[in-house]
């Protein structure tokens, strides 16, 4: 387990005061297995139907967890393509999140979203697919957890030269993300995914940074997240 950042105090955002939130990159198989089990359980509570996709994607993914006190509040799984591995020398730059080694395993280099939207062109550059981002019930809806996870994902993408993120979203969820500053573009039509009708969306990391920078000019919260994203 590698600490990506420690010190998000929440200021009430998490509803708990337990010394702040730590964002952790999971590296040990046992840690990853525990998070996968947690994400599958949360998915079931939300009536999502991922089948075995979360587990079958694990060898091609990174896993980041949010820890509040001594409790893992949830986390995310992000699947990468082989271009990310070819670009791993970028980890040497000053924004890198440590010497992270992504293991592709023997699995496919295709992003999971292509199983539902095979016609979508994901390009030949480093790209990633957020397969799941989920939090325990008591932590949902709190920007003090959601945004720290997103900040560390943004930094990891920056370190590996990833400019494009894909994710599925229902129409309602897509509107929520857009209100929060995610510049989402629909690239895949509405289709069933995990038991819900979802669009496949794409977001450009640089455009997201511009949007957050704009909001930071008038929001203390967004300014704090932007400062964390650009920390040395």
SERO-4910 file (N, C-alpha, C, O; in steps of 0.05 Angstrom, whole numbers):
BEGIN
 pado doro    nc1    nc2    nc3   cac1   cac2   cac3    cc1    cc2    cc3    oc1    oc2    oc3
  Unk    A     17    -24      0      0      0      0     18     25      0     35     28     17
  Unk    A     14     42    -19     30     67    -21     12     91    -16     -9     94    -29
  Unk    A     21    108      2      6    132      8     10    152    -14     33    161    -19
  Unk    A    -11    159    -28     -9    180    -48    -12    207    -36      2    226    -43
  Unk    A    -30    209    -17    -33    235     -3    -46    230     24    -64    214     27
  Unk    A    -37    245     44    -49    244     71    -52    272     81    -33    288     81
  Unk    A    -76    279     89    -79    306     99   -105    320     90   -109    343     98
  Unk    A   -122    306     74   -148    318     68   -164    317     94   -174    296    102
  Unk    A   -167    340    106   -181    341    132   -211    340    130   -224    334    149
  Unk    A   -222    345    106   -250    342    103   -266    366    111   -285    374     97
  Unk    A   -260    378    135   -275    401    145   -305    396    145   -321    412    137
  Unk    A   -311    371    154   -339    364    155   -350    351    131   -372    340    131
  Unk    A   -334    350    109   -343    339     84   -350    309     86   -368    299     72
  Unk    A   -335    294    103   -339    266    105   -359    259    127   -368    236    129
  Unk    A   -367    279    142   -385    273    164   -371    261    188   -384    254    208
  Unk    A   -345    257    187   -330    245    208   -304    261    212   -293    271    192
  Unk    A   -295    262    236   -269    275    241   -251    254    253   -250    250    277
  Unk    A   -235    241    236   -218    219    245   -190    223    235   -176    205    226
  Unk    A   -181    248    236   -153    254    228   -149    257    199   -126    257    189
  Unk    A   -170    261    183   -167    266    155   -168    240    139   -169    218    149
  Unk    A   -167    244    113   -169    222     94   -142    217     81   -128    235     73
  Unk    A   -136    191     79   -112    183     64   -121    170     38   -139    154     37
  Unk    A   -107    177     16   -112    164     -9    -89    146    -15    -66    154    -16
  Unk    A    -95    120    -19    -75     99    -21    -76     85    -48    -97     78    -58
  Unk    A    -52     81    -59    -49     64    -82    -44     35    -72    -24     31    -58
  Unk    A    -61     16    -79    -58    -11    -69    -39    -26    -88    -42    -25   -112
  Unk    A    -20    -40    -76      0    -54    -92      1    -84    -85      9   -100   -102
  Unk    A     -6    -91    -61     -4   -119    -53    -29   -134    -62    -51   -123    -60
  Unk    A    -27   -159    -71    -50   -175    -80    -72   -177    -59    -96   -176    -66
  Unk    A    -64   -180    -33    -84   -183    -12   -100   -157     -9   -124   -158     -5
  Unk    A    -87   -134    -11   -100   -108     -9   -120   -105    -31   -143    -96    -27
  Unk    A   -111   -111    -55   -128   -108    -79   -152   -126    -77   -174   -118    -84
  Unk    A   -148   -151    -68   -170   -170    -65   -191   -160    -46   -215   -163    -51
  Unk    A   -182   -148    -24   -201   -137     -4   -218   -114    -17   -242   -112    -12
  Unk    A   -204    -96    -32   -219    -74    -44   -238    -85    -65   -260    -75    -67
  Unk    A   -230   -104    -81   -248   -115   -101   -273   -127    -89   -295   -123    -99
  Unk    A   -269   -141    -66   -292   -152    -52   -311   -130    -42   -335   -132    -44
  Unk    A   -299   -109    -32   -315    -86    -22   -329    -72    -45   -353    -66    -43
  Unk    A   -316    -68    -68   -329    -55    -91   -351    -72   -102   -372    -61   -110
  Unk    A   -348    -98   -102   -369   -116   -112   -393   -115    -93   -416   -115   -102
  Unk    A   -388   -114    -67   -410   -112    -48   -425    -86    -51   -450    -86    -51
  Unk    A   -410    -64    -53   -423    -38    -56   -439    -37    -82   -461    -27    -83
  Unk    A   -428    -49   -104   -442    -50   -129   -469    -64   -126   -489    -56   -137
  Unk    A   -469    -86   -110   -494   -101   -105   -514    -84    -90   -538    -85    -96
  Unk    A   -504    -68    -70   -522    -51    -55   -535    -30    -73   -557    -21    -68
  Unk    A   -521    -22    -94   -531     -1   -112   -546    -13   -136   -554      1   -154
  Unk    A   -550    -40   -135   -565    -55   -155   -550    -55   -182   -563    -59   -203
  Unk    A   -524    -51   -181   -508    -54   -206   -503    -84   -210   -504    -99   -191
  Unk    A   -499    -92   -234   -494   -120   -241   -469   -123   -257   -470   -127   -281
  Unk    A   -446   -121   -244   -420   -122   -258   -412   -150   -266   -393   -154   -282
  Unk    A   -426   -171   -256   -417   -198   -261   -389   -202   -250   -384   -195   -227
  Unk    A   -371   -213   -265   -343   -216   -256   -324   -196   -268   -300   -200   -267
  Unk    A   -335   -174   -280   -318   -156   -295   -298   -142   -277   -275   -137   -285
  Unk    A   -305   -135   -252   -287   -121   -234   -262   -138   -229   -240   -128   -229
  Unk    A   -266   -164   -225   -244   -182   -220   -228   -189   -245   -203   -190   -244
  Unk    A   -241   -193   -267   -227   -200   -291   -211   -176   -302   -192   -180   -318
  Unk    A   -218   -152   -294   -203   -128   -303   -179   -122   -285   -163   -104   -291
  Unk    A   -177   -136   -262   -158   -128   -241   -129   -128   -251   -113   -111   -243
  Unk    A   -121   -148   -267    -93   -150   -276    -85   -127   -294    -61   -123   -299
  Unk    A   -104   -113   -305    -98    -91   -324   -104    -64   -312   -107    -44   -326
  Unk    A   -106    -63   -285   -117    -39   -272    -99    -30   -249    -83    -45   -238
  Unk    A   -103     -5   -241    -93      5   -216   -117      8   -198   -140     11   -207
  Unk    A   -112      7   -171   -133      8   -152   -125     29   -130   -104     27   -118
  Unk    A   -142     48   -127   -137     70   -107   -160     69    -87   -183     68    -94
  Unk    A   -152     71    -61   -172     70    -40   -172     95    -24   -151    109    -21
  Unk    A   -195    102    -13   -197    125      6   -200    113     34   -218     96     39
  Unk    A   -183    121     52   -183    111     79   -189    133     98   -175    154     99
  Unk    A   -209    130    115   -216    150    135   -211    137    162   -224    117    169
  Unk    A   -193    148    177   -185    134    202   -173    108    195   -153    106    181
  Unk    A   -185     86    206   -175     60    200   -195     44    182   -192     20    179
  Unk    A   -214     58    170   -234     46    153   -230     53    124   -226     76    117
  Unk    A   -230     32    107   -230     37     78   -258     45     70   -277     29     72
  Unk    A   -261     70     61   -287     81     55   -297     74     27   -320     77     20
  Unk    A   -278     64     11   -285     57    -17   -261     62    -35   -239     66    -25
  Unk    A   -265     64    -60   -243     69    -78   -251     66   -107   -274     68   -114
  Unk    A   -231     63   -124   -236     61   -153   -217     42   -166   -196     36   -156
  Unk    A   -226     32   -189   -210     15   -206   -208     29   -233   -228     37   -244
  Unk    A   -184     30   -243   -179     43   -269   -163     24   -287   -140     18   -280
  Unk    A   -174     16   -309   -161     -2   -327   -146     15   -348   -156     35   -358
  Unk    A   -121      6   -354   -105     21   -373    -99      4   -398   -101    -20   -397
  Unk    A    -92     18   -420    -84      3   -444    -54      0   -445    -40     11   -428
  Unk    A    -45    -15   -464    -16    -21   -466      1      3   -471     25      3   -465
  Unk    A    -11     23   -484      4     48   -489     13     61   -463     34     74   -463
  Unk    A     -2     57   -442      6     68   -416     32     54   -406     50     68   -396
  Unk    A     34     28   -410     57     14   -402     81     23   -418    103     27   -407
  Unk    A     77     27   -444     99     36   -461    109     64   -453    131     71   -459
  Unk    A     91     79   -440     97    106   -433    106    109   -404    108    131   -393
  Unk    A    112     87   -390    116     88   -362    142    103   -354    145    110   -331
  Unk    A    159    108   -373    183    124   -367    175    152   -357    191    165   -344
  Unk    A    151    160   -363    141    187   -354    140    188   -324    138    210   -313
  Unk    A    142    166   -310    141    166   -281    165    181   -269    164    188   -245
  Unk    A    185    185   -285    209    199   -274    205    229   -271    222    242   -261
  Unk    A    182    240   -280    179    269   -278    171    277   -250    166    261   -233
  Unk    A    171    303   -245    168    313   -218    139    310   -207    135    313   -183
  Unk    A    120    304   -224     93    301   -215     86    271   -210     63    265   -204
  Unk    A    105    253   -214     99    225   -212     90    218   -183     98    230   -164
  Unk    A     74    197   -182     64    188   -156     81    164   -147     70    143   -140
  Unk    A    107    167   -146    124    144   -138    129    126   -162    118    131   -184
  Unk    A    145    106   -158    152     88   -180    131     66   -181    135     43   -171
  Unk    A    109     72   -194     87     54   -196     92     35   -219     99     44   -241
  Unk    A     88      9   -215     91    -10   -236     64    -23   -241     52    -35   -223
  Unk    A     53    -20   -265     27    -32   -272     32    -59   -284     48    -61   -303
  Unk    A     19    -79   -274     21   -106   -284     -2   -112   -303    -25   -112   -295
  Unk    A      5   -118   -328    -16   -124   -347    -26   -153   -345    -49   -159   -353
  Unk    A    -10   -170   -333    -18   -198   -332    -20   -210   -360     -7   -201   -378
  Unk    A    -36   -230   -362    -40   -243   -388    -66   -235   -401    -75   -248   -421
  Unk    A    -79   -215   -390   -105   -207   -401   -103   -190   -426    -81   -185   -437
  Unk    A   -126   -183   -436   -128   -167   -460   -119   -138   -455   -121   -128   -432
  Unk    A   -109   -126   -475   -101    -98   -473   -124    -79   -479   -121    -55   -478
  Unk    A   -147    -90   -486   -170    -74   -493   -184    -63   -468   -184    -76   -447
  Unk    A   -195    -39   -470   -209    -28   -448   -237    -42   -446   -249    -48   -466
  Unk    A   -247    -47   -421   -271    -62   -418   -296    -50   -432   -314    -64   -439
  Unk    A   -296    -23   -435   -319    -10   -447   -324    -20   -476   -346    -18   -486
  Unk    A   -303    -31   -488   -306    -40   -516   -323    -65   -518   -332    -72   -540
  Unk    A   -328    -78   -496   -345   -102   -497   -374    -93   -501   -390   -109   -511
  Unk    A   -381    -68   -494   -408    -58   -498   -410    -39   -522   -430    -38   -536
  Unk    A   -388    -24   -526   -387     -5   -548   -363    -11   -566   -344      5   -566
  Unk    A   -363    -34   -580   -340    -42   -595   -333    -23   -618   -310    -24   -628
  Unk    A   -351     -7   -627   -347     11   -649   -331     36   -642   -322     51   -659
  Unk    A   -329     41   -615   -316     66   -606   -286     64   -610   -273     45   -603
  Unk    A   -274     85   -622   -246     87   -627   -233     99   -602   -237    123   -596
  Unk    A   -217     83   -587   -204     93   -563   -177    106   -569   -164    116   -551
  Unk    A   -168    104   -594   -143    117   -602   -119    100   -596   -121     78   -585
  Unk    A    -96    110   -604    -71     96   -601    -53    108   -579    -30    100   -576
  Unk    A    -64    127   -565    -48    140   -544    -56    128   -517    -76    113   -514
  Unk    A    -39    133   -496    -46    123   -469    -74    132   -461    -81    156   -463
  Unk    A    -90    113   -452   -118    119   -444   -125    100   -421   -112     80   -416
  Unk    A   -146    108   -407   -155     92   -384   -185     92   -382   -198    110   -392
  Unk    A   -196     72   -369   -224     69   -366   -231     65   -336   -222     46   -323
  Unk    A   -246     84   -325   -255     82   -297   -278     61   -297   -300     68   -304
  Unk    A   -272     37   -288   -292     16   -288   -312     20   -265   -335     15   -267
  Unk    A   -301     29   -242   -319     33   -219   -306     53   -200   -282     52   -195
  Unk    A   -322     71   -189   -315     88   -167   -338     87   -148   -360     95   -154
  Unk    A   -334     76   -124   -356     71   -105   -347     75    -77   -324     69    -69
  Unk    A   -365     86    -60   -360     91    -32   -381     77    -15   -404     73    -24
  Unk    A   -374     71     10   -393     60     29   -416     81     32   -412    105     29
  Unk    A   -439     70     40   -463     87     42   -459    113     58   -467    134     49
  Unk    A   -446    111     81   -443    134     98   -424    155     87   -423    177     98
  Unk    A   -409    148     66   -390    167     55   -399    178     28   -386    196     16
  Unk    A   -421    169     17   -429    177     -9   -439    206     -9   -452    215     10
  Unk    A   -434    220    -30   -443    247    -33   -426    268    -19   -433    291    -18
  Unk    A   -403    260     -9   -385    278      6   -361    285    -12   -345    268    -18
  Unk    A   -359    310    -21   -337    319    -38   -310    315    -25   -289    312    -38
  Unk    A   -309    314      2   -284    310     16   -272    283     13   -249    278     20
  Unk    A   -287    264      1   -276    238     -7   -276    235    -37   -256    225    -48
  Unk    A   -297    242    -50   -298    239    -79   -276    254    -93   -262    243   -110
  Unk    A   -272    280    -86   -253    296   -100   -224    288    -94   -207    288   -112
  Unk    A   -217    281    -69   -189    272    -65   -183    247    -81   -160    245    -91
  Unk    A   -201    229    -85   -197    206   -102   -192    215   -131   -173    205   -144
  Unk    A   -208    234   -140   -205    244   -167   -179    259   -171   -166    257   -192
  Unk    A   -170    274   -151   -145    289   -152   -122    270   -156   -104    274   -173
  Unk    A   -121    248   -140    -99    229   -142   -100    214   -168    -79    207   -179
  Unk    A   -124    208   -178   -126    195   -204   -115    214   -226   -101    206   -244
  Unk    A   -123    240   -224   -112    260   -243    -82    260   -243    -70    261   -264
  Unk    A    -70    260   -219    -41    261   -217    -28    236   -229     -8    237   -242
  Unk    A    -40    213   -224    -30    188   -235    -31    188   -265    -12    180   -279
  Unk    A    -54    197   -276    -56    200   -305    -35    218   -316    -23    213   -337
  Unk    A    -31    241   -303    -11    260   -312     17    247   -313     32    251   -332
  Unk    A     23    231   -292     49    219   -291     54    200   -314     77    197   -323
  Unk    A     33    186   -323     36    167   -344     28    177   -372     27    162   -391
  Unk    A     24    203   -374     18    214   -400    -10    208   -410    -15    209   -434
  Unk    A    -28    201   -392    -55    194   -400    -72    220   -402    -74    235   -383
  Unk    A    -83    224   -426    -99    248   -430   -129    242   -431   -145    260   -427
  Unk    A   -136    217   -437   -163    210   -442   -173    189   -422   -160    169   -418
  Unk    A   -196    195   -409   -209    176   -391   -236    170   -402   -251    187   -411
  Unk    A   -243    144   -401   -270    135   -408   -285    126   -383   -273    115   -365
  Unk    A   -311    130   -383   -328    120   -362   -357    117   -371   -365    132   -389
  Unk    A   -371     99   -359   -400     96   -364   -415    114   -345   -407    118   -322
  Unk    A   -438    125   -354   -454    141   -337   -483    140   -347   -489    142   -371
  Unk    A   -501    138   -328   -530    141   -334   -534    170   -341   -518    187   -334
  Unk    A   -556    177   -354   -562    205   -360   -562    222   -335   -551    245   -335
  Unk    A   -573    212   -313   -574    228   -288   -546    232   -276   -539    253   -268
  Unk    A   -530    210   -276   -503    212   -265   -485    230   -282   -469    245   -272
  Unk    A   -489    229   -308   -473    246   -326   -479    276   -320   -460    292   -320
  Unk    A   -503    283   -315   -510    311   -308   -497    319   -281   -488    341   -279
  Unk    A   -496    300   -262   -483    306   -236   -453    311   -241   -442    331   -230
  Unk    A   -440    294   -256   -411    297   -262   -406    324   -276   -387    338   -269
  Unk    A   -423    331   -295   -420    356   -309   -423    380   -291   -408    400   -294
  Unk    A   -442    378   -273   -445    401   -254   -420    404   -236   -414    426   -227
  Unk    A   -407    382   -231   -383    383   -214   -358    392   -229   -337    397   -216
  Unk    A   -360    394   -255   -337    403   -270   -323    383   -288   -302    388   -298
  Unk    A   -336    360   -291   -325    340   -310   -335    346   -338   -359    343   -343
  Unk    A   -317    354   -356   -326    360   -384   -329    334   -400   -312    325   -415
  Unk    A   -352    321   -396   -357    295   -409   -368    298   -437   -385    315   -443
  Unk    A   -358    281   -455   -368    280   -482   -379    252   -487   -366    232   -481
  Unk    A   -404    250   -497   -416    224   -503   -404    213   -528   -405    225   -549
  Unk    A   -392    189   -526   -380    176   -549   -393    149   -556   -388    138   -577
  Unk    A   -410    140   -537   -424    115   -542   -453    118   -535   -460    129   -513
  Unk    A   -471    109   -552   -500    113   -548   -510     98   -523   -496     81   -512
  Unk    A   -534    105   -515   -546     93   -491   -550     63   -495   -564     55   -513
  Unk    A   -537     47   -478   -539     18   -479   -539      6   -451   -529     19   -432
  Unk    A   -549    -18   -448   -549    -31   -421   -520    -37   -412   -504    -48   -427
  Unk    A   -514    -29   -388   -488    -34   -376   -492    -38   -346   -502    -21   -332
  Unk    A   -485    -62   -337   -488    -69   -308   -516    -65   -299   -521    -58   -276
  Unk    A   -536    -71   -316   -564    -69   -308   -576    -42   -311   -600    -39   -303
  Unk    A   -562    -22   -321   -572      5   -325   -567     14   -353   -548      5   -366
  Unk    A   -583     32   -363   -578     45   -389   -557     67   -385   -562     86   -370
  Unk    A   -535     64   -399   -513     83   -395   -502     93   -422   -504     80   -442
  Unk    A   -491    117   -421   -475    127   -443   -446    120   -437   -438    117   -414
  Unk    A   -430    116   -458   -401    116   -455   -392    144   -459   -397    157   -479
  Unk    A   -378    154   -439   -368    182   -440   -338    183   -440   -324    164   -431
  Unk    A   -328    204   -450   -299    209   -452   -293    237   -440   -309    256   -444
  Unk    A   -271    239   -426   -263    265   -416   -234    269   -420   -218    250   -418
  Unk    A   -226    293   -427   -198    300   -432   -187    312   -406   -198    331   -395
  Unk    A   -165    300   -397   -153    309   -372   -146    339   -372   -150    352   -352
  Unk    A   -136    349   -394   -129    377   -395   -154    395   -394   -153    416   -382
  Unk    A   -175    386   -407   -200    402   -406   -211    402   -377   -222    422   -368
  Unk    A   -209    379   -364   -218    378   -336   -202    397   -319   -214    411   -302
  Unk    A   -176    398   -323   -159    416   -308   -168    445   -312   -169    461   -294
  Unk    A   -174    452   -337   -182    480   -344   -208    486   -329   -212    508   -319
  Unk    A   -227    467   -329   -253    472   -316   -249    476   -286   -261    494   -274
  Unk    A   -233    458   -274   -228    461   -245   -214    487   -238   -219    499   -218
  Unk    A   -195    495   -256   -181    520   -252   -200    543   -252   -197    562   -237
  Unk    A   -219    542   -271   -239    564   -273   -256    565   -247   -261    587   -237
  Unk    A   -264    542   -237   -280    541   -213   -264    550   -189   -275    561   -170
  Unk    A   -238    544   -189   -221    550   -167   -219    581   -162   -213    590   -140
  Unk    A   -224    596   -184   -222    625   -181   -245    637   -165   -243    660   -156
  Unk    A   -265    620   -160   -288    630   -144   -297    611   -122   -317    616   -109
  Unk    A   -282    590   -118   -289    570    -97   -265    562    -81   -245    553    -92
  Unk    A   -267    565    -55   -245    557    -37   -240    527    -39   -217    518    -40
  Unk    A   -261    511    -41   -259    482    -42   -244    474    -67   -225    458    -66
  Unk    A   -252    484    -90   -239    477   -115   -210    487   -116   -193    474   -128
  Unk    A   -205    510   -103   -178    520   -102   -160    501    -87   -137    496    -94
  Unk    A   -171    490    -65   -155    471    -49   -149    446    -64   -127    435    -63
  Unk    A   -169    436    -79   -164    412    -94   -144    417   -117   -128    399   -123
  Unk    A   -146    440   -129   -127    446   -151    -98    448   -140    -80    439   -153
  Unk    A    -95    460   -116    -69    462   -104    -58    435    -98    -34    430   -101
  Unk    A    -75    416    -89    -66    389    -83    -58    375   -109    -38    360   -109
  Unk    A    -72    380   -130    -66    367   -156    -39    376   -166    -25    360   -179
  Unk    A    -31    400   -161     -6    411   -171     17    411   -151     38    423   -156
  Unk    A     13    398   -129     34    398   -108     59    383   -119     57    366   -137
  Unk    A     82    390   -109    107    378   -116    110    351   -102    130    338   -106
***
